[in-house]
Amino acid sequence: MAKEYDVVVLGGGTGGYVAAIRAAQSGLKTAIVEKEKLGGTCLHKGCIPTKALLKSAAVFQTVRNASKYGVEVNEPTFQLSTAITRKEKIVNQLHQGVKNLVSKQKIDVYNGHGRILGPSIFSPMAGSISVEYDTEMENDILVPKNVILATGSKPKALPTMEVDGDKIIHSDQALCLTELPSSIAIIGGGVIGVEWASFFQTVGVDVTIVEAGDRILPTADKDISKQMHKHLQSMGVQIRTNTLIKQHDVDASNKIELTINNQDTFINVDKVLVAVGREANISNIGIENTDIELLNNFIKVNEYGQTKESHIYAIGDVIGGLQLAHVATYEAQKAIEHILGKAPTLFDQSDIPVCIYGEIEVASLGLTEEEAISKGYAIQTTKTSLQAIGKAHVNGSTKGFAKIIIDESNDDIIGVHLIGQGVTELIGQVSVANYFDSSGLELSEIIAPHPSISEIIMEVALAAKGRKIHG
């Protein structure tokens, strides 16, 4: 029997469950269809588990350097199995929390594979959802007034290098390693590749990053990319840019031999991690039964998340753009607001903070220097080193800087880029300043607590206004 809903969300990841909760809070009868676990990639295969492992690596690094702080300890060892157990405990706790949130809002959850149906006896419009189960259970048919597609993404493959889950792995499989390799090549120098490089190198694995482009972190500000390159090299990471894999073989010692560029240069490693981005989960969900359009293999939507089928919305990784959990959350709430007939606040992609984690972190909001120039802005750029910040010295990490980009015509802040230990905790301040359209002058007049790393934001703004105090 068909079951009617106001909203059915296909996918229970960060965007999906937030959309469902927001809909239910507004009095809409809501269901989620999820074939795996509520929480999606971010909770189970991305944001949370990778940061849990990075935290374990950071503690290991702190203990190794304890003597610098007057603490004498025996030489520590990194126990991957214990770190994995801790990671799984965190994920399980948060997963239970998500389930409780969804249950509290009386949202129906269907644990099966959802597929969009075309016009049928259930509805004259495309959008009914058939829920298919692995068991002998009969399909459920859901008939919603509105559908939200939040099916997420999966690791992108290389056509010339098949992932076998053993010698050649992707990021999901890296989370399930039972022992550390002695060496690993990471194909791709983007965010995923850099974060895994930081983890592996910190815990004693010899890491080589292989990047086809001319620099790692190609979408970051060039100064940030340059600083991260320098930092990773100081850790011992080998970085090969402008490098293509010509072929790969398993040699006599059971290592992966990568032939690069000119056919006579080789990299020999125990494992290869393919980290070349993520692709939308759009296959086998019934898109062919609708008028939904794709753009570069992502679902095409308007500013409110609507597809060409106006009652079908799409949010999160499946629509491309910045594939970040907080972006999916924003898009989820925006879609529900629009379904409710309200006028949601619309943000540009440059209003969204972007963070990269590791031994040192990156946090950015707004345009890079290159983007600002390409858009025709007359800009002023200013950098202030963490060497100027007392708390950075106290913490034992002064690598990094803050960079501010200001529109010379009106003093608007159009970009802020931070790199250093713990800077991802600072970008929220910049996001608030951006929301209120703060100027360089206004940011320079904040009162930052001393001693704190947050002083770097005030200091770089002061430097931009010609009133530099430190540095």
Helices and strands as residue ranges (DSSP letters): E 2-10, H 14-25, E 30-33, H 40-44, H 47-64, G 66-69, H 80-104, E 108-110, E 113-116, E 129-132, E 140-149, E 153-155, E 168-170, H 171-174, E 183-187, H 191-202, E 206-210, H 222-235, E 238-240, E 245-250, E 256-260, E 265-269, E 271-274, E 278-280, G 287-289, E 294-295, E 298-299, E 312-314, G 316-319, H 325-339, G 349-351, E 354-356, E 361-366, H 369-374, E 379-385, G 386-388, H 390-395, E 401-407, E 413-420, G 423-425, H 427-435, H 440-444, H 455-464
